[in-house]
Amino acid sequence: SSVHLKDHEGKVTVLNFWASWCFPCQEEMPSFQKIYASYPEKFNLFAINLGETEKQVGPFVDALGITFPVLLDPEMEVGRLYYISAMPTTFFIDQKGIIRKIHYGALYSEDLERELTSLGALK
């Protein structure tokens, strides 16, 4: 099934492009889970896996106990639309659907909290 960002306007949305073989991606995932669990319903978070199958991604997601939506982009169509050239890359999109920040590289809990607060998601 597909996810359409238009359906999620009204809340800050975070798009994280990643792959299970990417070490910085592995490092940051627990931080995403921590913030997502700490602020339920405050923002949308979608982790978009690039180039892998459910068979490759499932065990990784299960091992980390990830509860936010993990979307698969096996042909990297969405990745191309967002011009992803390195992973992880994270987009912060405001309540109106406007991209406000693009972060390249790993993000940790403090970084995520700061960005989400600056966009008004954690008030």
C-alpha positions as CSV (number, residue, x, y, z in Angstrom):
1,S,0.0,0.0,0.0
2,S,1.1,3.6,-0.6
3,V,1.5,6.5,1.7
4,H,0.7,10.0,0.5
5,L,2.3,12.9,2.4
6,K,-0.8,15.1,1.5
7,D,-2.8,12.8,3.8
8,H,-0.5,13.7,6.7
9,E,-0.5,17.5,6.5
10,G,-1.3,19.3,9.8
11,K,1.5,17.6,11.6
12,V,5.3,17.9,11.2
13,T,6.5,15.0,9.1
14,V,10.0,13.4,9.2
15,L,11.2,11.4,6.3
16,N,14.3,9.3,6.9
17,F,15.9,7.6,4.0
18,W,18.1,4.6,5.0
19,A,19.3,1.1,4.4
20,S,20.1,-1.7,6.8
21,W,23.7,-2.1,5.6
22,C,24.4,1.6,6.3
23,F,26.3,1.9,9.6
24,P,25.2,5.6,10.4
25,C,21.6,4.5,9.7
26,Q,22.0,1.6,12.1
27,E,23.4,4.0,14.7
28,E,20.6,6.5,14.5
29,M,17.5,4.2,14.4
30,P,17.3,3.8,18.3
31,S,17.2,7.6,18.6
32,F,14.3,7.8,16.1
33,Q,12.5,5.1,18.1
34,K,13.2,6.8,21.4
35,I,11.8,10.2,20.2
36,Y,8.8,8.6,18.4
37,A,7.9,6.6,21.6
38,S,8.5,9.7,23.8
39,Y,6.1,11.9,21.9
40,P,3.2,9.8,20.6
41,E,0.9,11.4,18.1
42,K,3.0,14.6,18.0
43,F,4.6,14.2,14.6
44,N,4.7,11.8,11.7
45,L,7.8,9.7,11.1
46,F,8.4,7.5,8.0
47,A,11.6,5.5,7.6
48,I,12.0,4.9,3.9
49,N,14.3,2.0,3.1
50,L,16.1,2.3,-0.2
51,G,16.8,-0.7,-2.4
52,E,16.1,-3.6,0.0
53,T,13.4,-6.2,0.3
54,E,11.1,-7.0,3.2
55,K,13.2,-10.1,3.8
56,Q,16.2,-7.9,4.3
57,V,14.5,-5.1,6.3
58,G,12.2,-7.1,8.5
59,P,14.8,-8.7,10.9
60,F,16.5,-5.3,11.3
61,V,13.2,-3.6,12.2
62,D,12.2,-6.4,14.6
63,A,15.6,-6.5,16.3
64,L,15.4,-2.8,17.1
65,G,11.7,-2.9,18.2
66,I,10.8,-0.2,15.7
67,T,7.2,0.9,16.1
68,F,7.1,3.8,13.5
69,P,6.2,3.1,9.9
70,V,9.0,1.6,7.8
71,L,8.3,1.9,4.1
72,L,10.0,0.0,1.3
73,D,11.4,1.6,-1.8
74,P,13.0,-1.4,-3.5
75,E,13.4,0.3,-6.9
76,M,14.5,3.6,-5.2
77,E,11.8,5.5,-7.1
78,V,11.0,7.7,-4.1
79,G,14.7,8.1,-3.4
80,R,15.2,9.5,-6.9
81,L,12.3,11.9,-6.4
82,Y,14.0,13.3,-3.3
83,Y,17.5,13.3,-5.0
84,I,19.0,11.0,-2.3
85,S,22.7,10.7,-2.9
86,A,23.8,9.6,0.6
87,M,22.3,7.7,3.5
88,P,21.0,8.5,6.0
89,T,19.2,11.6,4.7
90,T,16.4,13.1,6.8
91,F,13.8,15.6,5.7
92,F,11.8,17.8,8.1
93,I,8.5,18.9,6.6
94,D,6.3,21.4,8.3
95,Q,2.6,21.3,9.0
96,K,1.8,22.8,5.6
97,G,3.9,20.2,3.7
98,I,6.9,22.5,3.1
99,I,10.4,21.0,3.4
100,R,12.1,23.1,6.1
101,K,15.4,21.2,6.6
102,I,17.4,18.4,5.1
103,H,19.9,16.7,7.3
104,Y,22.7,14.5,5.8
105,G,24.2,11.9,8.1
106,A,23.1,10.3,11.4
107,L,20.8,12.2,13.8
108,Y,20.6,11.5,17.5
109,S,17.9,12.2,20.1
110,E,19.0,15.7,20.9
111,D,19.1,16.7,17.2
112,L,15.7,15.3,16.6
113,E,14.2,17.0,19.6
114,R,15.7,20.3,18.6
115,E,14.4,20.1,15.0
116,L,11.0,19.0,16.0
117,T,10.8,21.7,18.7
118,S,11.9,24.4,16.2
119,L,9.0,23.3,13.9
120,G,6.5,23.5,16.7
121,A,5.8,19.7,16.8
122,L,6.7,19.2,20.5
123,K,4.9,22.0,22.2
